Amino acid sequence: MSTRVYFLDNLKILLAILVVLHHAAQPYGPGGGWWISPEPYSSVAFIVLGLFMAVNASFFMGLFFMLSAYFLPSSLQRKGAAQFVKDRLIKLGVPIVIFVSVVFPLMDYLLLGQPTVSLGHLWFLELLLVFSAAYVAYWLIKKPSSMEKRAFPATFAILAFIAAMALLSFVVRIWAPENYWLPFGLLEPFHITQYIMLFAAGIVAYREGWIDAIPQAAAKLWTGIAILTVILLPVVFIVTKGMQFSGGLTTASFIGSFWEAFMCVSMCITLLALFKKRFNSGNPVLKALAGNTFTVYLIQLPIVIFLQYLLIGAAMDSLVKFAIVGSLGVLLSFAISHFVLRRLPYAKYVLG
């Protein structure tokens, strides 16, 4: 295993944990619609979980797309288009079929009394299939050359990237506010601009060697910007009267789109630089955790919702419930993945 893979694997572990924690927070703060009905929460929970979920939502799935795309060119080059597409269809398509036909209808029936057809959180796999297919088509037509090492983008180029993300997101959000989903949960348009741009950035980053060569000065600059952007969120909330993610042709949505674009890009650069510098090593435990991140993403939602269901009506603060569901959700998701699911016959063909 190369040095490069260590810090990216470790970063994927963090992102998998953040997915679990984000879903764990849904009913206990300002998280929007969910399988479990929202519970009353204190002003402290509103601030803590609201800040956590807003910052988290601004980057974590986009960074997942970027990391997924980063490994795509080498995999496609190694396997060829036919084998690559076959492997993608198995790895991403089989879980979609199982969850859409069995898991989600059962969850809906038990919790809501009526089975429905939805992709749930596997919209990520669906989009990854679409994006991967688009790149395969591009690869077959253009036959891109081998890697061309280039310097990490200058500050002006990154600012232009952020501006493009913010403006395009703002335009999309005129018609698609946060938590608006297409039928069957196919897509939340609110973040689609970010996902497309970071997926493309992941491919370019691999071909030009960006992630391996983030300058120390750039890392410090964008880490400072990330911290400042987090601090500015309460200001944005006050100025926009909490409407920064409500969409529409409004100043509030314009401000919110720029805040989120700065948060997204600065956080991605910060985490990549931090993990490259501080967490660029491996051991058996980290290797096992990294090997389970895909399965954890698949199974964490039913586990989290089951834990939330068990705590309905429990006389405790919503932050305490979040802590319980979040910690147990992480532990159970990794444990069930590692000790049960990935040891089933033929599981390696889908789960890796």
WOCOR-V767088 format. One record per pair of residues at least 6 apart in sequence whose C-alpha atoms are under 8 Angstrom apart, sorted by the first residue. I is the first residue (numbers start at 1). GAP is how many residues later the second one is. If there is no record, write none. Layout:
i->I gap->GAP
i->I gap->GAP
//
This chain:
i->3 gap->277
i->3 gap->278
i->4 gap->208
i->4 gap->272
i->4 gap->276
i->6 gap->273
i->6 gap->274
i->6 gap->275
i->6 gap->276
i->7 gap->268
i->7 gap->269
i->7 gap->272
i->7 gap->273
i->7 gap->274
i->8 gap->59
i->8 gap->264
i->8 gap->267
i->8 gap->268
i->9 gap->278
i->9 gap->281
i->10 gap->265
i->10 gap->269
i->10 gap->270
i->10 gap->276
i->10 gap->280
i->11 gap->260
i->11 gap->261
i->11 gap->264
i->12 gap->52
i->12 gap->278
i->12 gap->281
i->13 gap->276
i->13 gap->277
i->13 gap->280
i->15 gap->45
i->15 gap->49
i->16 gap->277
i->16 gap->278
i->16 gap->280
i->16 gap->281
i->17 gap->313
i->18 gap->38
i->18 gap->42
i->19 gap->41
i->19 gap->278
i->20 gap->277
i->20 gap->280
i->20 gap->281
i->20 gap->284
i->20 gap->306
i->20 gap->309
i->20 gap->310
i->21 gap->305
i->21 gap->306
i->21 gap->308
i->21 gap->309
i->22 gap->31
i->22 gap->34
i->23 gap->278
i->23 gap->281
i->24 gap->280
i->24 gap->281
i->24 gap->284
i->24 gap->298
i->24 gap->301
i->24 gap->302
i->24 gap->305
i->25 gap->6
i->25 gap->24
i->25 gap->28
i->25 gap->297
i->25 gap->301
i->26 gap->6
i->26 gap->7
i->26 gap->8
i->26 gap->12
i->27 gap->7
i->27 gap->9
i->27 gap->10
i->27 gap->11
i->27 gap->12
i->28 gap->10
i->28 gap->11
i->28 gap->12
i->28 gap->13
i->28 gap->17
i->28 gap->21
i->28 gap->290
i->28 gap->291
i->28 gap->293
i->28 gap->294
i->29 gap->9
i->29 gap->10
i->29 gap->12
i->29 gap->16
i->29 gap->17
i->29 gap->20
i->29 gap->21
i->29 gap->289
i->30 gap->16
i->30 gap->19
i->30 gap->20
i->31 gap->19
i->31 gap->22
i->32 gap->6
i->32 gap->147
i->33 gap->146
i->35 gap->76
i->35 gap->77
i->35 gap->270
i->36 gap->75
i->36 gap->269
i->36 gap->272
i->36 gap->273
i->39 gap->279
i->40 gap->278
i->41 gap->276
i->41 gap->277
i->42 gap->276
i->45 gap->273
i->45 gap->274
i->51 gap->182
i->55 gap->175
i->55 gap->208
i->58 gap->202
i->58 gap->203
i->58 gap->205
i->58 gap->206
i->59 gap->204
i->59 gap->205
i->59 gap->206
i->59 gap->208
i->59 gap->209
i->61 gap->134
i->62 gap->132
i->62 gap->133
i->62 gap->136
i->62 gap->137
i->62 gap->202
i->63 gap->135
i->63 gap->205
i->65 gap->63
i->65 gap->130
i->65 gap->133
i->65 gap->134
i->65 gap->137
i->66 gap->129
i->66 gap->132
i->66 gap->133
i->66 gap->134
i->66 gap->135
i->66 gap->136
i->66 gap->137
i->67 gap->132
i->67 gap->135
i->68 gap->131
i->68 gap->134
i->69 gap->63
i->69 gap->130
i->69 gap->131
i->69 gap->133
i->69 gap->134
i->70 gap->129
i->70 gap->132
i->70 gap->133
i->70 gap->134
i->70 gap->135
i->70 gap->136
i->71 gap->132
i->71 gap->135
i->72 gap->60
i->72 gap->131
i->73 gap->130
i->73 gap->133
i->73 gap->134
i->75 gap->9
i->76 gap->8
i->76 gap->60
i->81 gap->55
i->81 gap->59
i->85 gap->48
i->88 gap->41
i->89 gap->40
i->90 gap->259
i->90 gap->260
i->91 gap->258
i->91 gap->259
i->91 gap->260
i->92 gap->33
i->92 gap->34
i->92 gap->37
i->92 gap->258
i->93 gap->32
i->93 gap->33
i->94 gap->256
i->95 gap->203
i->95 gap->255
i->96 gap->23
i->96 gap->26
i->96 gap->29
i->96 gap->30
i->99 gap->20
i->100 gap->17
i->100 gap->18
i->100 gap->19
i->101 gap->16
i->104 gap->11
i->104 gap->12
i->104 gap->13
i->104 gap->14
i->104 gap->15
i->104 gap->16
i->105 gap->9
i->105 gap->10
i->105 gap->11
i->105 gap->12
i->106 gap->9
i->107 gap->8
i->107 gap->195
i->108 gap->6
i->108 gap->7
i->108 gap->8
i->109 gap->6
i->109 gap->7
i->117 gap->67
i->118 gap->66
i->118 gap->67
i->118 gap->68
i->119 gap->65
i->119 gap->66
i->119 gap->67
i->120 gap->65
i->121 gap->180
i->122 gap->176
i->123 gap->62
i->123 gap->63
i->123 gap->64
i->126 gap->60
i->127 gap->60
i->131 gap->65
i->131 gap->68
i->146 gap->61
i->147 gap->59
i->147 gap->60
i->147 gap->61
i->147 gap->62
i->148 gap->59
i->148 gap->60
i->148 gap->61
i->149 gap->58
i->149 gap->59
i->149 gap->60
i->149 gap->61
i->150 gap->58
i->150 gap->59
i->150 gap->60
i->151 gap->57
i->151 gap->58
i->151 gap->59
i->151 gap->62
i->152 gap->57
i->152 gap->58
i->152 gap->59
i->152 gap->61
i->152 gap->62
i->152 gap->63
i->153 gap->57
i->155 gap->63
i->162 gap->96
i->162 gap->99
i->162 gap->100
i->162 gap->103
i->163 gap->95
i->163 gap->98
i->165 gap->28
i->165 gap->29
i->165 gap->32
i->165 gap->96
i->166 gap->88
i->166 gap->91
i->166 gap->92
i->166 gap->94
i->166 gap->95
i->167 gap->87
i->167 gap->90
i->167 gap->91
i->168 gap->25
i->169 gap->21
i->169 gap->22
i->169 gap->23
i->169 gap->24
i->169 gap->25
i->169 gap->88
i->170 gap->77
i->170 gap->83
i->170 gap->84
i->170 gap->87
i->172 gap->17
i->172 gap->18
i->172 gap->21
i->173 gap->16
i->173 gap->17
i->173 gap->74
i->173 gap->75
i->173 gap->80
i->174 gap->73
i->174 gap->74
i->174 gap->75
i->175 gap->72
i->175 gap->73
i->176 gap->13
i->176 gap->14
i->176 gap->71
i->176 gap->72
i->177 gap->13
i->177 gap->68
i->177 gap->69
i->177 gap->70
i->177 gap->71
i->178 gap->10
i->178 gap->12
i->178 gap->67
i->178 gap->68
i->178 gap->69
i->179 gap->9
i->179 gap->11
i->180 gap->8
i->180 gap->9
i->180 gap->10
i->181 gap->6
i->181 gap->7
i->181 gap->8
i->182 gap->6
i->182 gap->7
i->194 gap->67
i->205 gap->6
i->211 gap->61
i->211 gap->62
i->212 gap->64
i->214 gap->59
i->219 gap->50
i->219 gap->51
i->219 gap->54
i->220 gap->50
i->222 gap->44
i->222 gap->45
i->222 gap->47
i->222 gap->48
i->223 gap->43
i->223 gap->44
i->223 gap->46
i->223 gap->47
i->225 gap->37
i->225 gap->41
i->226 gap->36
i->226 gap->37
i->226 gap->40
i->226 gap->41
i->226 gap->44
i->229 gap->30
i->229 gap->33
i->229 gap->34
i->230 gap->33
i->233 gap->26
i->236 gap->6
i->236 gap->8
i->236 gap->19
i->236 gap->20
i->236 gap->23
i->237 gap->6
i->237 gap->7
i->239 gap->13
i->240 gap->11
i->240 gap->12
i->240 gap->15
i->243 gap->9
i->243 gap->10
i->244 gap->8
i->244 gap->9
i->244 gap->10
i->244 gap->11
i->244 gap->12
i->244 gap->13
i->245 gap->7
i->245 gap->8
i->245 gap->11
i->245 gap->12
i->246 gap->6
i->246 gap->7
i->247 gap->6
i->288 gap->50
i->289 gap->45
i->291 gap->61
i->292 gap->42
i->292 gap->45
i->292 gap->46
i->293 gap->41
i->294 gap->57
i->295 gap->42
i->295 gap->47
i->295 gap->56
i->296 gap->37
i->296 gap->38
i->296 gap->41
i->299 gap->34
i->299 gap->38
i->300 gap->29
i->300 gap->30
i->300 gap->33
i->303 gap->26
i->303 gap->29
i->303 gap->30
i->304 gap->21
i->304 gap->22
i->304 gap->25
i->307 gap->18
i->307 gap->22
i->308 gap->13
i->308 gap->17
i->311 gap->10
i->341 gap->6
i->342 gap->6
i->342 gap->9
i->342 gap->10
//
